[in-house]
Amino acid sequence: MTPRPCPICRKPRSAEFAPFCSARCRDRDLARWFSEGYAVPGPPADPEDIAREDG
């Protein structure tokens, strides 16, 4: 089985930053989550439902 490349730049992965090759690619991925570049499929959560679950 061949090792999978970094999901951001396709370079070989680094054990230190797995599954990425570097801190730069790890941070780029995190920035995509923060900027809503990625999304989990499904209907949007209602903030009131979330508040009831926490209470």
Number of C-alpha atoms within 10 A of each C-alpha: 3 4 7 12 16 19 15 15 12 11 13 16 18 14 10 10 14 14 17 24 21 19 13 12 17 17 12 12 16 14 13 12 12 10 9 10 10 12 9 7 6 6 6 7 8 8 9 9 9 10 9 8 8 7 5
